[in-house]
Amino acid sequence: MLPTTLVNSGSQGNGVLSCRDAARHTAGAKRYKYLRRLFHFRQMDFEFALWQMLYLFTSPQRVYRNFHYRKQTKDQWARDDPAFLVLLSIWLCVSTVGFGFVLDMGFFETIKLLLWVVFIDCVGVGLLIATLMWFISNKYLVKQQNRDYDVEWGYAFDVHLNAFYPLLVILHFIQLFFINYVIISDSVIGYFVGNTLWLIAIGYYIYVTFLGYSALPFLKNTAILLYPFALLIMLYLISLACGWNFTKMLCSFYKYRVK
């Protein structure tokens, strides 16, 4: 299912892009092409996007291997097909409706929750994290001999979306089956199950993010992106010792936001 490497017919004999191809590979041109395809569903490869979603759980390295092929064939690391974003948006809607149902929210409260999850939790936080990681990686992680290369902002946002999807499934889907009957109870089992799901979800986010930047051959010292694991495990152990229930706090926060 992975694309093969093709020779760019628009390149010159020395491998340098012609003026016409160089114009096509500017950030603005790539952004315009991506946004234009949002309105042409027949041009989107939803089957391949579903393949990526599956492998983000089972073998995320294979997903980033495909980003290598895209760089070789289309001269960009970031996705040029919005199918993944469309499917993620659909999944956000479905899972948030399920969350509203479990929390016994009304129709308008669920709509408010949906808007919050989409524009704050996913897009807003994603823009912030992608911009921060784009700046840090280009400022501190690019190898000295590869200063002519840089991390595309679009790729940084793709890495966030890749990492956000498993987190979303774990916290907004799998967790739903345990909230009312196990997690929000005042028992040790409740906050142990809930906090463990948070540990797994955020751990997935950190790991998939690390894979995204370690896949770029011109970056160095990407292992530092795994350092937050230590803080995560420490916070997890403290939460168990103090009886903090992260899911219960999240549910209370969501109910407060939709009032």
C-alpha positions in Angstrom: 0.0 0.0 0.0 3.0 2.3 0.2 3.8 4.4 -2.8 7.0 3.9 -4.7 9.7 6.4 -5.4 9.3 8.3 -8.7 11.7 10.5 -10.5 10.5 14.1 -10.7 10.2 14.9 -14.4 10.3 18.6 -13.6 13.8 18.5 -12.1 16.9 19.5 -14.0 19.8 17.1 -14.7 21.6 18.1 -11.5 18.5 17.4 -9.3 17.7 21.1 -8.8 14.1 22.0 -9.4 13.2 24.3 -12.3 11.8 27.7 -11.6 8.2 26.5 -12.4 8.6 23.5 -10.0 10.2 25.7 -7.4 7.1 27.9 -7.4 4.9 24.8 -7.1 6.8 23.7 -4.0 6.5 27.0 -2.0 4.6 26.8 1.4 1.8 29.0 -0.1 1.4 26.7 -3.1 1.3 23.6 -0.9 -1.2 25.2 1.5 -3.5 26.3 -1.4 -3.4 22.8 -2.9 -4.2 21.2 0.5 -7.1 23.6 1.2 -8.5 23.2 -2.3 -8.7 19.4 -1.9 -10.8 19.8 1.2 -13.8 20.5 -1.1 -13.1 17.6 -3.5 -13.9 14.4 -1.6 -13.4 12.2 -4.7 -9.7 13.3 -4.7 -9.1 12.1 -1.1 -7.6 8.7 -0.4 -9.8 7.7 2.6 -8.7 4.1 2.4 -5.1 5.1 2.9 -6.1 7.5 5.8 -7.8 4.6 7.5 -4.7 2.6 7.0 -2.7 5.3 8.8 -5.2 5.4 11.7 -4.9 1.7 12.2 -1.1 1.7 12.1 -0.8 4.6 14.5 -1.9 2.1 17.1 -0.1 -1.1 15.9 3.0 0.2 14.2 3.3 4.0 14.0 6.8 3.7 12.5 5.2 2.5 9.3 3.1 5.7 9.1 6.2 7.9 9.3 8.0 5.6 6.8 5.3 6.8 4.4 6.2 10.4 5.1 9.7 9.5 3.8 8.2 8.3 0.5 6.1 11.5 0.2 9.3 13.6 0.6 10.9 11.6 -2.2 8.0 11.7 -4.6 6.4 15.1 -3.8 9.2 17.0 -2.2 7.4 17.7 1.1 7.1 16.0 4.4 3.6 17.2 5.4 0.5 15.6 4.1 -0.9 16.9 0.8 -4.2 14.9 1.2 -6.7 16.2 3.9 -8.4 12.8 4.1 -6.8 12.1 7.5 -8.0 15.4 8.9 -11.6 14.8 7.6 -11.8 11.4 9.2 -10.3 12.7 12.4 -13.0 15.4 12.4 -15.7 12.8 12.0 -14.2 10.8 14.8 -14.2 13.9 17.0 -17.9 14.5 16.4 -18.9 10.9 17.0 -16.8 10.4 20.2 -17.9 13.8 21.6 -21.5 12.9 21.1 -20.8 9.7 23.0 -19.1 11.6 25.7 -22.1 14.0 26.0 -24.5 11.0 26.2 -22.5 9.3 29.0 -22.4 12.6 30.9 -26.1 13.0 30.4 -25.8 16.3 28.6 -28.6 17.9 26.6 -28.5 18.7 22.8 -27.1 22.2 23.1 -24.7 21.3 25.8 -23.3 18.5 23.6 -22.9 21.0 20.7 -21.0 23.3 23.0 -18.8 20.4 24.1 -18.2 19.5 20.5 -17.1 23.0 19.6 -14.8 23.1 22.6 -13.2 19.8 21.8 -12.7 20.6 18.1 -11.5 24.2 18.3 -9.8 24.2 21.7 -8.6 20.7 22.6 -7.7 19.6 19.0 -7.1 22.7 16.8 -6.2 25.3 19.4 -3.8 23.2 21.4 -2.5 21.6 18.2 -1.6 25.0 16.7 0.2 25.9 19.9 2.1 22.6 20.2 2.9 22.5 16.5 4.3 26.0 16.5 6.3 25.4 19.6 7.8 22.1 18.3 8.4 23.7 14.9 10.4 26.5 16.6 12.3 24.2 18.9 13.2 21.7 16.3 14.4 24.3 13.8 16.2 26.3 16.5 17.9 23.5 18.4 17.6 20.1 16.8 18.8 20.6 13.2 22.2 19.2 12.7 24.9 21.8 12.0 25.8 20.3 8.6 22.1 20.4 7.6 21.3 24.0 8.3 19.8 24.3 4.8 17.0 22.0 5.9 14.1 22.9 8.1 11.0 21.3 9.7 7.9 22.3 7.8 5.2 23.8 10.0 2.6 21.6 8.2 4.6 18.5 9.2 4.7 19.6 12.8 0.9 19.9 12.8 0.6 16.5 11.1 2.7 15.0 13.9 0.3 16.6 16.4 -2.7 15.1 14.6 -1.0 11.7 14.5 -0.3 11.8 18.2 -3.7 13.2 19.1 -5.7 10.4 17.3 -4.7 7.6 19.7 -5.2 9.9 22.7 -8.6 10.7 21.4 -9.6 7.1 21.0 -8.4 6.1 24.4 -9.9 9.0 26.4 -13.0 9.8 24.3 -14.0 6.3 23.3 -12.5 3.4 25.3 -12.9 5.3 28.5 -16.6 5.9 27.9 -17.3 2.3 28.7 -15.9 2.6 32.2 -16.8 6.2 33.3 -20.2 5.7 34.9 -19.7 2.3 36.4 -16.0 2.3 37.4 -14.0 5.5 36.9 -16.1 8.2 38.6 -16.8 6.1 41.6 -15.0 7.1 44.8 -13.1 3.9 45.0 -9.4 3.1 44.5 -10.2 1.0 41.4 -12.0 4.0 39.9 -9.1 6.4 39.9 -6.6 3.6 39.2 -8.4 2.6 36.0 -9.1 6.2 34.9 -5.5 7.5 35.6 -4.0 4.4 33.9 -5.9 5.2 30.8 -4.6 8.8 31.0 -1.1 7.5 31.4 -1.4 5.3 28.3 -3.0 8.0 26.2 -0.5 10.7 27.0 2.3 8.2 26.8 1.1 7.4 23.2 1.1 11.1 22.4 4.7 11.5 23.6 5.9 8.4 21.8 4.2 9.1 18.5 5.5 12.7 18.6 9.0 11.4 19.2 8.7 9.1 16.2 7.6 12.0 14.1 10.7 14.1 14.7 13.2 11.2 14.9 12.0 10.2 11.4 13.6 13.4 10.0 17.2 12.6 9.0 18.5 16.1 9.5 17.5 16.4 13.2 19.7 15.4 16.2 19.1 14.6 19.8 15.4 13.8 19.3 15.6 11.4 22.2 15.0 14.4 24.5 11.4 14.4 23.3 11.0 11.2 25.4 12.1 13.0 28.6 8.5 14.0 29.5 7.8 10.3 30.2 9.7 10.6 33.5 7.4 13.5 34.6 4.3 11.7 33.4 5.1 8.6 35.4 5.9 10.7 38.5 2.6 12.5 38.2 0.8 9.2 37.7 2.3 7.8 40.9 1.5 11.0 42.9 -2.1 10.9 41.6 -2.5 7.4 42.8 -1.0 8.2 46.2 -3.2 11.3 46.6 -6.4 9.8 45.2 -6.7 12.3 42.3 -9.1 11.2 39.7 -8.2 12.9 36.4 -11.3 11.7 34.5 -13.6 12.9 37.2 -11.9 16.3 37.1 -12.2 16.4 33.3 -15.9 15.5 33.4 -16.5 18.3 36.0 -14.6 20.7 33.8 -16.6 19.8 30.7 -19.9 20.2 32.5 -18.7 23.6 33.8 -17.7 24.8 30.3 -21.1 23.9 28.7 -23.3 25.7 31.2 
